[in-house]
Amino acid sequence: MIVEVVSLDRSIWAGAARMVRVRTSEGDIGILPGHEAVAGLLKPGAFAVDPVDGERLEGTIDAGFVTVDNDRVTIVADSVEFEGAAA
């Protein structure tokens, strides 16, 4: 699936991924390829992306939203911080 992580002013990360984990107002969700369409409000907290190539990216997200449709995941957040130097 294709994942794009963006803040209000720039693209943070984009690429193919095997899994995404985010915290929404309804609780934590894991998104795998083939996930049904969904949209949700993000709660501040941890998130993770498992890229097809490379190591897991982990970080924190401020408020925002996530959409999933046709194997495309878009995360839009007020601010995004990756742990370490991954971003």
Steps between C-alpha positions, in 0.01 A plus 500: 500500500610859449539718809541876521572684825458878473492796733309816423795653315697210345524135409680304775525148358349306210552149373380143490426337835391166643328644809402829665396549863332819623297615801156634410216642705345149479819325619819360349471349153735292291470540124611223266471474121137443400362688802146627451449871435502704819557854621577599856615781724848451643571532869844623601729204554723239348481369146701253294555418133660174384643584156530226239874579491680613813443513871186596689442875531363603839406840629232721646213687341309800619133543409392426143323233298560176311329368189520155344364427152606257225830402671593865548553636854527873558595638842463876540620642832566840652848377587696178450818400679694184415716328758868515413605627159253297288334805350 
